[in-house]
Amino acid sequence: MSDGNVMPNSTCPFCKYVMDRYSAVGDSGVKAKPGDVSCCMRCGSFLVFGADMQLRALTLDEMDDIRRSPIAKELERLQREIRRFHAMRN
């Protein structure tokens, strides 16, 4: 597993966790681009890469799009795993 790809420091708007790296599901080496969805690695909130490659909260329309997306179940699974991991550590 790699250390991930470097990105501009981004602060989760929900838990204030600062992230400076990202990785693709399965460490596939895919590079993020504006509009791609991510998850905060502390609270599991869904975020999106903005034009400046900083993570931001999703709009209501973006949330609706994700719910209808073919990757919705995978994102929800990832969110549960992140939250379970942090719950076990506390």
Chimera marker file (.cmm) of the C-alpha trace (Angstrom):
<marker_set name="trace">
<marker id="1" x="0.000" y="0.000" z="0.000" r="1" g="1" b="0" radius="0.5"/>
<marker id="2" x="1.336" y="3.440" z="-0.858" r="1" g="1" b="0" radius="0.5"/>
<marker id="3" x="1.227" y="6.575" z="1.261" r="1" g="1" b="0" radius="0.5"/>
<marker id="4" x="-1.261" y="8.068" z="-1.179" r="1" g="1" b="0" radius="0.5"/>
<marker id="5" x="-1.166" y="10.999" z="-3.552" r="1" g="1" b="0" radius="0.5"/>
<marker id="6" x="-0.305" y="14.484" z="-2.325" r="1" g="1" b="0" radius="0.5"/>
<marker id="7" x="-3.039" y="17.114" z="-2.469" r="1" g="1" b="0" radius="0.5"/>
<marker id="8" x="-3.393" y="20.636" z="-1.064" r="1" g="1" b="0" radius="0.5"/>
<marker id="9" x="-4.199" y="20.623" z="2.651" r="1" g="1" b="0" radius="0.5"/>
<marker id="10" x="-7.961" y="20.283" z="3.020" r="1" g="1" b="0" radius="0.5"/>
<marker id="11" x="-9.931" y="20.609" z="6.236" r="1" g="1" b="0" radius="0.5"/>
<marker id="12" x="-13.066" y="18.525" z="6.630" r="1" g="1" b="0" radius="0.5"/>
<marker id="13" x="-15.938" y="20.987" z="7.081" r="1" g="1" b="0" radius="0.5"/>
<marker id="14" x="-17.597" y="18.584" z="9.542" r="1" g="1" b="0" radius="0.5"/>
<marker id="15" x="-14.876" y="17.374" z="11.942" r="1" g="1" b="0" radius="0.5"/>
<marker id="16" x="-12.006" y="19.774" z="11.041" r="1" g="1" b="0" radius="0.5"/>
<marker id="17" x="-9.576" y="16.923" z="10.271" r="1" g="1" b="0" radius="0.5"/>
<marker id="18" x="-6.768" y="18.131" z="7.970" r="1" g="1" b="0" radius="0.5"/>
<marker id="19" x="-5.939" y="15.852" z="5.035" r="1" g="1" b="0" radius="0.5"/>
<marker id="20" x="-2.962" y="16.224" z="2.712" r="1" g="1" b="0" radius="0.5"/>
<marker id="21" x="-3.116" y="12.921" z="0.810" r="1" g="1" b="0" radius="0.5"/>
<marker id="22" x="-5.664" y="10.727" z="-0.907" r="1" g="1" b="0" radius="0.5"/>
<marker id="23" x="-5.725" y="7.271" z="-2.434" r="1" g="1" b="0" radius="0.5"/>
<marker id="24" x="-8.073" y="5.536" z="-4.816" r="1" g="1" b="0" radius="0.5"/>
<marker id="25" x="-10.225" y="2.619" z="-3.705" r="1" g="1" b="0" radius="0.5"/>
<marker id="26" x="-8.092" y="-0.483" z="-3.895" r="1" g="1" b="0" radius="0.5"/>
<marker id="27" x="-4.965" y="1.667" z="-4.312" r="1" g="1" b="0" radius="0.5"/>
<marker id="28" x="-5.528" y="1.523" z="-8.079" r="1" g="1" b="0" radius="0.5"/>
<marker id="29" x="-3.308" y="4.532" z="-8.745" r="1" g="1" b="0" radius="0.5"/>
<marker id="30" x="-6.162" y="6.588" z="-10.194" r="1" g="1" b="0" radius="0.5"/>
<marker id="31" x="-5.542" y="10.334" z="-9.800" r="1" g="1" b="0" radius="0.5"/>
<marker id="32" x="-8.360" y="12.468" z="-8.423" r="1" g="1" b="0" radius="0.5"/>
<marker id="33" x="-9.827" y="15.282" z="-10.500" r="1" g="1" b="0" radius="0.5"/>
<marker id="34" x="-12.255" y="18.096" z="-9.686" r="1" g="1" b="0" radius="0.5"/>
<marker id="35" x="-15.719" y="16.690" z="-9.035" r="1" g="1" b="0" radius="0.5"/>
<marker id="36" x="-14.505" y="13.321" z="-7.726" r="1" g="1" b="0" radius="0.5"/>
<marker id="37" x="-16.016" y="12.145" z="-4.454" r="1" g="1" b="0" radius="0.5"/>
<marker id="38" x="-13.952" y="11.283" z="-1.396" r="1" g="1" b="0" radius="0.5"/>
<marker id="39" x="-14.492" y="10.518" z="2.293" r="1" g="1" b="0" radius="0.5"/>
<marker id="40" x="-12.989" y="12.165" z="5.337" r="1" g="1" b="0" radius="0.5"/>
<marker id="41" x="-10.680" y="9.642" z="6.965" r="1" g="1" b="0" radius="0.5"/>
<marker id="42" x="-11.705" y="10.729" z="10.452" r="1" g="1" b="0" radius="0.5"/>
<marker id="43" x="-15.506" y="11.130" z="10.386" r="1" g="1" b="0" radius="0.5"/>
<marker id="44" x="-16.385" y="9.397" z="7.091" r="1" g="1" b="0" radius="0.5"/>
<marker id="45" x="-18.305" y="12.351" z="5.661" r="1" g="1" b="0" radius="0.5"/>
<marker id="46" x="-18.620" y="12.438" z="1.892" r="1" g="1" b="0" radius="0.5"/>
<marker id="47" x="-16.609" y="15.275" z="0.324" r="1" g="1" b="0" radius="0.5"/>
<marker id="48" x="-15.855" y="16.374" z="-3.217" r="1" g="1" b="0" radius="0.5"/>
<marker id="49" x="-12.686" y="17.696" z="-4.843" r="1" g="1" b="0" radius="0.5"/>
<marker id="50" x="-13.155" y="21.316" z="-5.906" r="1" g="1" b="0" radius="0.5"/>
<marker id="51" x="-11.533" y="23.043" z="-8.881" r="1" g="1" b="0" radius="0.5"/>
<marker id="52" x="-8.527" y="23.841" z="-6.648" r="1" g="1" b="0" radius="0.5"/>
<marker id="53" x="-8.312" y="20.144" z="-5.603" r="1" g="1" b="0" radius="0.5"/>
<marker id="54" x="-9.271" y="20.985" z="-2.038" r="1" g="1" b="0" radius="0.5"/>
<marker id="55" x="-12.026" y="18.919" z="-0.490" r="1" g="1" b="0" radius="0.5"/>
<marker id="56" x="-15.355" y="20.575" z="0.254" r="1" g="1" b="0" radius="0.5"/>
<marker id="57" x="-18.833" y="19.589" z="1.414" r="1" g="1" b="0" radius="0.5"/>
<marker id="58" x="-21.194" y="18.280" z="-1.229" r="1" g="1" b="0" radius="0.5"/>
<marker id="59" x="-24.129" y="20.349" z="-2.403" r="1" g="1" b="0" radius="0.5"/>
<marker id="60" x="-27.633" y="18.888" z="-2.033" r="1" g="1" b="0" radius="0.5"/>
<marker id="61" x="-27.690" y="18.139" z="-5.770" r="1" g="1" b="0" radius="0.5"/>
<marker id="62" x="-24.337" y="16.317" z="-5.524" r="1" g="1" b="0" radius="0.5"/>
<marker id="63" x="-25.662" y="14.239" z="-2.595" r="1" g="1" b="0" radius="0.5"/>
<marker id="64" x="-28.698" y="13.254" z="-4.653" r="1" g="1" b="0" radius="0.5"/>
<marker id="65" x="-26.448" y="12.319" z="-7.583" r="1" g="1" b="0" radius="0.5"/>
<marker id="66" x="-24.345" y="10.088" z="-5.327" r="1" g="1" b="0" radius="0.5"/>
<marker id="67" x="-27.400" y="8.322" z="-3.925" r="1" g="1" b="0" radius="0.5"/>
<marker id="68" x="-28.380" y="7.374" z="-7.473" r="1" g="1" b="0" radius="0.5"/>
<marker id="69" x="-24.828" y="6.513" z="-8.523" r="1" g="1" b="0" radius="0.5"/>
<marker id="70" x="-23.623" y="2.970" z="-9.242" r="1" g="1" b="0" radius="0.5"/>
<marker id="71" x="-20.874" y="3.552" z="-6.647" r="1" g="1" b="0" radius="0.5"/>
<marker id="72" x="-23.303" y="4.513" z="-3.844" r="1" g="1" b="0" radius="0.5"/>
<marker id="73" x="-23.086" y="1.139" z="-2.095" r="1" g="1" b="0" radius="0.5"/>
<marker id="74" x="-19.282" y="1.158" z="-2.206" r="1" g="1" b="0" radius="0.5"/>
<marker id="75" x="-19.146" y="4.682" z="-0.771" r="1" g="1" b="0" radius="0.5"/>
<marker id="76" x="-21.559" y="3.745" z="2.004" r="1" g="1" b="0" radius="0.5"/>
<marker id="77" x="-19.459" y="0.656" z="2.812" r="1" g="1" b="0" radius="0.5"/>
<marker id="78" x="-16.317" y="2.796" z="2.955" r="1" g="1" b="0" radius="0.5"/>
<marker id="79" x="-18.056" y="5.297" z="5.230" r="1" g="1" b="0" radius="0.5"/>
<marker id="80" x="-19.145" y="2.495" z="7.610" r="1" g="1" b="0" radius="0.5"/>
<marker id="81" x="-15.616" y="1.035" z="7.697" r="1" g="1" b="0" radius="0.5"/>
<marker id="82" x="-14.063" y="4.414" z="8.530" r="1" g="1" b="0" radius="0.5"/>
<marker id="83" x="-16.548" y="5.002" z="11.334" r="1" g="1" b="0" radius="0.5"/>
<marker id="84" x="-16.147" y="1.450" z="12.668" r="1" g="1" b="0" radius="0.5"/>
<marker id="85" x="-12.357" y="1.797" z="12.695" r="1" g="1" b="0" radius="0.5"/>
<marker id="86" x="-12.492" y="5.011" z="14.730" r="1" g="1" b="0" radius="0.5"/>
<marker id="87" x="-15.153" y="3.634" z="17.092" r="1" g="1" b="0" radius="0.5"/>
<marker id="88" x="-12.891" y="0.664" z="17.900" r="1" g="1" b="0" radius="0.5"/>
<marker id="89" x="-9.975" y="2.987" z="18.661" r="1" g="1" b="0" radius="0.5"/>
<marker id="90" x="-11.949" y="5.046" z="21.198" r="1" g="1" b="0" radius="0.5"/>
<link id1="1" id2="2" r="1" g="1" b="0" radius="0.2"/>
<link id1="2" id2="3" r="1" g="1" b="0" radius="0.2"/>
<link id1="3" id2="4" r="1" g="1" b="0" radius="0.2"/>
<link id1="4" id2="5" r="1" g="1" b="0" radius="0.2"/>
<link id1="5" id2="6" r="1" g="1" b="0" radius="0.2"/>
<link id1="6" id2="7" r="1" g="1" b="0" radius="0.2"/>
<link id1="7" id2="8" r="1" g="1" b="0" radius="0.2"/>
<link id1="8" id2="9" r="1" g="1" b="0" radius="0.2"/>
<link id1="9" id2="10" r="1" g="1" b="0" radius="0.2"/>
<link id1="10" id2="11" r="1" g="1" b="0" radius="0.2"/>
<link id1="11" id2="12" r="1" g="1" b="0" radius="0.2"/>
<link id1="12" id2="13" r="1" g="1" b="0" radius="0.2"/>
<link id1="13" id2="14" r="1" g="1" b="0" radius="0.2"/>
<link id1="14" id2="15" r="1" g="1" b="0" radius="0.2"/>
<link id1="15" id2="16" r="1" g="1" b="0" radius="0.2"/>
<link id1="16" id2="17" r="1" g="1" b="0" radius="0.2"/>
<link id1="17" id2="18" r="1" g="1" b="0" radius="0.2"/>
<link id1="18" id2="19" r="1" g="1" b="0" radius="0.2"/>
<link id1="19" id2="20" r="1" g="1" b="0" radius="0.2"/>
<link id1="20" id2="21" r="1" g="1" b="0" radius="0.2"/>
<link id1="21" id2="22" r="1" g="1" b="0" radius="0.2"/>
<link id1="22" id2="23" r="1" g="1" b="0" radius="0.2"/>
<link id1="23" id2="24" r="1" g="1" b="0" radius="0.2"/>
<link id1="24" id2="25" r="1" g="1" b="0" radius="0.2"/>
<link id1="25" id2="26" r="1" g="1" b="0" radius="0.2"/>
<link id1="26" id2="27" r="1" g="1" b="0" radius="0.2"/>
<link id1="27" id2="28" r="1" g="1" b="0" radius="0.2"/>
<link id1="28" id2="29" r="1" g="1" b="0" radius="0.2"/>
<link id1="29" id2="30" r="1" g="1" b="0" radius="0.2"/>
<link id1="30" id2="31" r="1" g="1" b="0" radius="0.2"/>
<link id1="31" id2="32" r="1" g="1" b="0" radius="0.2"/>
<link id1="32" id2="33" r="1" g="1" b="0" radius="0.2"/>
<link id1="33" id2="34" r="1" g="1" b="0" radius="0.2"/>
<link id1="34" id2="35" r="1" g="1" b="0" radius="0.2"/>
<link id1="35" id2="36" r="1" g="1" b="0" radius="0.2"/>
<link id1="36" id2="37" r="1" g="1" b="0" radius="0.2"/>
<link id1="37" id2="38" r="1" g="1" b="0" radius="0.2"/>
<link id1="38" id2="39" r="1" g="1" b="0" radius="0.2"/>
<link id1="39" id2="40" r="1" g="1" b="0" radius="0.2"/>
<link id1="40" id2="41" r="1" g="1" b="0" radius="0.2"/>
<link id1="41" id2="42" r="1" g="1" b="0" radius="0.2"/>
<link id1="42" id2="43" r="1" g="1" b="0" radius="0.2"/>
<link id1="43" id2="44" r="1" g="1" b="0" radius="0.2"/>
<link id1="44" id2="45" r="1" g="1" b="0" radius="0.2"/>
<link id1="45" id2="46" r="1" g="1" b="0" radius="0.2"/>
<link id1="46" id2="47" r="1" g="1" b="0" radius="0.2"/>
<link id1="47" id2="48" r="1" g="1" b="0" radius="0.2"/>
<link id1="48" id2="49" r="1" g="1" b="0" radius="0.2"/>
<link id1="49" id2="50" r="1" g="1" b="0" radius="0.2"/>
<link id1="50" id2="51" r="1" g="1" b="0" radius="0.2"/>
<link id1="51" id2="52" r="1" g="1" b="0" radius="0.2"/>
<link id1="52" id2="53" r="1" g="1" b="0" radius="0.2"/>
<link id1="53" id2="54" r="1" g="1" b="0" radius="0.2"/>
<link id1="54" id2="55" r="1" g="1" b="0" radius="0.2"/>
<link id1="55" id2="56" r="1" g="1" b="0" radius="0.2"/>
<link id1="56" id2="57" r="1" g="1" b="0" radius="0.2"/>
<link id1="57" id2="58" r="1" g="1" b="0" radius="0.2"/>
<link id1="58" id2="59" r="1" g="1" b="0" radius="0.2"/>
<link id1="59" id2="60" r="1" g="1" b="0" radius="0.2"/>
<link id1="60" id2="61" r="1" g="1" b="0" radius="0.2"/>
<link id1="61" id2="62" r="1" g="1" b="0" radius="0.2"/>
<link id1="62" id2="63" r="1" g="1" b="0" radius="0.2"/>
<link id1="63" id2="64" r="1" g="1" b="0" radius="0.2"/>
<link id1="64" id2="65" r="1" g="1" b="0" radius="0.2"/>
<link id1="65" id2="66" r="1" g="1" b="0" radius="0.2"/>
<link id1="66" id2="67" r="1" g="1" b="0" radius="0.2"/>
<link id1="67" id2="68" r="1" g="1" b="0" radius="0.2"/>
<link id1="68" id2="69" r="1" g="1" b="0" radius="0.2"/>
<link id1="69" id2="70" r="1" g="1" b="0" radius="0.2"/>
<link id1="70" id2="71" r="1" g="1" b="0" radius="0.2"/>
<link id1="71" id2="72" r="1" g="1" b="0" radius="0.2"/>
<link id1="72" id2="73" r="1" g="1" b="0" radius="0.2"/>
<link id1="73" id2="74" r="1" g="1" b="0" radius="0.2"/>
<link id1="74" id2="75" r="1" g="1" b="0" radius="0.2"/>
<link id1="75" id2="76" r="1" g="1" b="0" radius="0.2"/>
<link id1="76" id2="77" r="1" g="1" b="0" radius="0.2"/>
<link id1="77" id2="78" r="1" g="1" b="0" radius="0.2"/>
<link id1="78" id2="79" r="1" g="1" b="0" radius="0.2"/>
<link id1="79" id2="80" r="1" g="1" b="0" radius="0.2"/>
<link id1="80" id2="81" r="1" g="1" b="0" radius="0.2"/>
<link id1="81" id2="82" r="1" g="1" b="0" radius="0.2"/>
<link id1="82" id2="83" r="1" g="1" b="0" radius="0.2"/>
<link id1="83" id2="84" r="1" g="1" b="0" radius="0.2"/>
<link id1="84" id2="85" r="1" g="1" b="0" radius="0.2"/>
<link id1="85" id2="86" r="1" g="1" b="0" radius="0.2"/>
<link id1="86" id2="87" r="1" g="1" b="0" radius="0.2"/>
<link id1="87" id2="88" r="1" g="1" b="0" radius="0.2"/>
<link id1="88" id2="89" r="1" g="1" b="0" radius="0.2"/>
<link id1="89" id2="90" r="1" g="1" b="0" radius="0.2"/>
</marker_set>
